[in-house]
């Protein structure tokens, strides 16, 4: 396994630099964009759930 899931997540959030030798096309760009959006939404949902858990 070349890239671990954590390296991919860091790349999605622009924390780690992309591999210059990686293929670039429009489909891959859209896929990474949608993954980035879904990860942000998931993190926001987890934060909301934790806040609600500690408020009650």
N, CA, C and O atoms as a DFTB+ gen file, in Angstrom:
224 C
 N C O
     1  1       0.847      -1.174       0.000
     2  2       0.000       0.000       0.000
     3  2       0.891       1.235       0.000
     4  3       1.638       1.491       0.945
     5  1       0.791       1.986      -1.080
     6  2       1.680       3.134      -1.252
     7  2       1.325       4.279      -0.298
     8  3       2.183       4.767       0.437
     9  1       0.069       4.702      -0.312
    10  2      -0.388       5.794       0.548
    11  2      -1.318       5.258       1.616
    12  3      -2.203       4.450       1.335
    13  1      -1.117       5.700       2.813
    14  2      -2.043       5.314       3.867
    15  2      -3.245       6.252       3.829
    16  3      -3.217       7.286       3.163
    17  1      -4.285       5.884       4.542
    18  2      -5.494       6.701       4.575
    19  2      -5.211       8.066       5.195
    20  3      -5.804       9.064       4.785
    21  1      -4.308       8.122       6.182
    22  2      -3.988       9.399       6.829
    23  2      -3.266      10.339       5.875
    24  3      -3.504      11.547       5.898
    25  1      -2.388       9.798       5.036
    26  2      -1.706      10.645       4.047
    27  2      -2.702      11.203       3.041
    28  3      -2.575      12.352       2.618
    29  1      -3.695      10.400       2.653
    30  2      -4.709      10.887       1.719
    31  2      -5.562      11.976       2.354
    32  3      -5.900      12.962       1.699
    33  1      -5.913      11.803       3.629
    34  2      -6.708      12.825       4.318
    35  2      -5.919      14.127       4.427
    36  3      -6.473      15.205       4.210
    37  1      -4.640      14.039       4.758
    38  2      -3.814      15.248       4.841
    39  2      -3.712      15.932       3.491
    40  3      -3.678      17.161       3.419
    41  1      -3.664      15.156       2.425
    42  2      -3.618      15.731       1.083
    43  2      -4.939      16.409       0.739
    44  3      -4.936      17.477       0.128
    45  1      -6.079      15.803       1.121
    46  2      -7.386      16.403       0.848
    47  2      -7.527      17.748       1.526
    48  3      -8.092      18.677       0.950
    49  1      -7.020      17.866       2.745
    50  2      -7.141      19.111       3.497
    51  2      -5.986      20.072       3.217
    52  3      -5.845      21.074       3.919
    53  1      -5.179      19.799       2.235
    54  2      -4.054      20.644       1.829
    55  2      -3.029      20.819       2.939
    56  3      -2.356      21.849       2.991
    57  1      -2.893      19.835       3.830
    58  2      -1.879      19.903       4.877
    59  2      -0.573      19.311       4.359
    60  3       0.513      19.739       4.750
    61  1      -0.691      18.331       3.485
    62  2       0.484      17.688       2.898
    63  2       0.501      17.973       1.407
    64  3      -0.548      18.040       0.768
    65  1       1.676      18.139       0.866
    66  2       1.824      18.428      -0.549
    67  2       1.469      17.217      -1.401
    68  3       1.733      16.076      -1.023
    69  1       0.869      17.483      -2.555
    70  2       0.515      16.405      -3.478
    71  2       1.760      15.825      -4.125
    72  3       2.788      16.490      -4.247
    73  1       1.644      14.580      -4.533
    74  2       2.725      13.915      -5.248
    75  2       2.781      14.486      -6.665
    76  3       1.789      14.410      -7.390
    77  1       3.927      15.062      -7.085
    78  2       3.988      15.661      -8.425
    79  2       3.859      14.621      -9.541
    80  3       3.496      14.967     -10.665
    81  1       4.150      13.368      -9.248
    82  2       4.044      12.331     -10.272
    83  2       2.663      11.699     -10.353
    84  3       2.434      10.816     -11.179
    85  1       1.736      12.144      -9.497
    86  2       0.391      11.566      -9.483
    87  2      -0.381      12.016     -10.715
    88  3      -0.204      13.139     -11.188
    89  1      -1.234      11.143     -11.233
    90  2      -2.014      11.523     -12.429
    91  2      -3.006      12.630     -12.089
    92  3      -3.558      12.679     -10.990
    93  1      -3.218      13.517     -13.061
    94  2      -4.144      14.626     -12.875
    95  2      -5.149      14.617     -14.016
    96  3      -4.774      14.747     -15.181
    97  1      -6.397      14.466     -13.690
    98  2      -7.454      14.650     -14.666
    99  2      -8.674      15.205     -13.956
   100  3      -8.701      15.277     -12.728
   101  1      -9.683      15.597     -14.720
   102  2     -10.830      16.285     -14.143
   103  2     -11.645      15.363     -13.242
   104  3     -12.181      15.812     -12.229
   105  1     -11.746      14.080     -13.594
   106  2     -12.508      13.146     -12.767
   107  2     -11.872      12.972     -11.394
   108  3     -12.565      12.956     -10.377
   109  1     -10.567      12.845     -11.371
   110  2      -9.852      12.691     -10.103
   111  2      -9.980      13.952      -9.257
   112  3     -10.102      13.877      -8.034
   113  1      -9.952      15.109      -9.910
   114  2     -10.091      16.376      -9.210
   115  2     -11.473      16.489      -8.556
   116  3     -11.586      16.921      -7.409
   117  1     -12.525      16.097      -9.293
   118  2     -13.877      16.123      -8.738
   119  2     -14.025      15.124      -7.597
   120  3     -14.667      15.419      -6.590
   121  1     -13.433      13.943      -7.752
   122  2     -13.527      12.928      -6.712
   123  2     -12.877      13.428      -5.417
   124  3     -13.442      13.260      -4.336
   125  1     -11.715      14.030      -5.521
   126  2     -11.031      14.549      -4.334
   127  2     -11.823      15.700      -3.718
   128  3     -11.874      15.832      -2.495
   129  1     -12.430      16.520      -4.543
   130  2     -13.254      17.617      -4.033
   131  2     -14.452      17.108      -3.259
   132  3     -14.770      17.625      -2.188
   133  1     -15.118      16.096      -3.794
   134  2     -16.275      15.533      -3.101
   135  2     -15.850      14.836      -1.812
   136  3     -16.556      14.912      -0.806
   137  1     -14.714      14.165      -1.831
   138  2     -14.208      13.536      -0.610
   139  2     -13.893      14.589       0.445
   140  3     -14.157      14.381       1.629
   141  1     -13.338      15.698       0.029
   142  2     -13.009      16.778       0.960
   143  2     -14.279      17.325       1.606
   144  3     -14.321      17.556       2.814
   145  1     -15.314      17.529       0.790
   146  2     -16.582      18.034       1.313
   147  2     -17.191      17.043       2.297
   148  3     -17.673      17.438       3.359
   149  1     -17.172      15.765       1.952
   150  2     -17.770      14.763       2.842
   151  2     -16.988      14.645       4.148
   152  3     -17.594      14.441       5.200
   153  1     -15.679      14.766       4.112
   154  2     -14.891      14.721       5.345
   155  2     -15.184      15.925       6.231
   156  3     -15.289      15.780       7.449
   157  1     -15.320      17.119       5.636
   158  2     -15.678      18.298       6.420
   159  2     -17.042      18.128       7.072
   160  3     -17.219      18.450       8.247
   161  1     -18.008      17.621       6.307
   162  2     -19.353      17.420       6.848
   163  2     -19.336      16.388       7.975
   164  3     -20.023      16.564       8.981
   165  1     -18.570      15.329       7.821
   166  2     -18.466      14.311       8.855
   167  2     -17.863      14.888      10.131
   168  3     -18.363      14.629      11.225
   169  1     -16.796      15.666       9.997
   170  2     -16.164      16.265      11.171
   171  2     -17.101      17.248      11.872
   172  3     -17.135      17.296      13.101
   173  1     -17.846      18.018      11.119
   174  2     -18.808      18.952      11.716
   175  2     -19.889      18.177      12.456
   176  3     -20.279      18.571      13.555
   177  1     -20.386      17.072      11.872
   178  2     -21.414      16.264      12.525
   179  2     -20.885      15.648      13.822
   180  3     -21.603      15.601      14.820
   181  1     -19.651      15.181      13.815
   182  2     -19.070      14.609      15.035
   183  2     -18.935      15.679      16.112
   184  3     -19.215      15.418      17.282
   185  1     -18.517      16.857      15.734
   186  2     -18.387      17.951      16.704
   187  2     -19.751      18.310      17.289
   188  3     -19.869      18.521      18.496
   189  1     -20.783      18.383      16.442
   190  2     -22.132      18.692      16.923
   191  2     -22.612      17.611      17.882
   192  3     -23.206      17.924      18.914
   193  1     -22.367      16.352      17.561
   194  2     -22.790      15.254      18.432
   195  2     -22.084      15.301      19.784
   196  3     -22.703      15.049      20.817
   197  1     -20.799      15.619      19.780
   198  2     -20.048      15.704      21.037
   199  2     -20.551      16.872      21.881
   200  3     -20.693      16.737      23.096
   201  1     -20.819      18.008      21.258
   202  2     -21.321      19.158      21.975
   203  2     -22.678      18.844      22.585
   204  3     -22.923      19.180      23.744
   205  1     -23.567      18.206      21.828
   206  2     -24.884      17.845      22.364
   207  2     -24.764      16.829      23.489
   208  3     -25.542      16.868      24.442
   209  1     -23.816      15.935      23.392
   210  2     -23.616      14.919      24.427
   211  2     -23.223      15.561      25.756
   212  3     -23.721      15.164      26.809
   213  1     -22.341      16.544      25.710
   214  2     -21.858      17.170      26.940
   215  2     -22.792      18.254      27.461
   216  3     -22.663      18.645      28.621
   217  1     -23.723      18.755      26.660
   218  2     -24.658      19.780      27.126
   219  2     -25.769      19.175      27.955
   220  3     -26.325      19.849      28.822
   221  1     -26.107      17.921      27.712
   222  2     -27.231      17.309      28.447
   223  2     -26.771      16.524      29.610
   224  3     -27.588      15.948      30.328
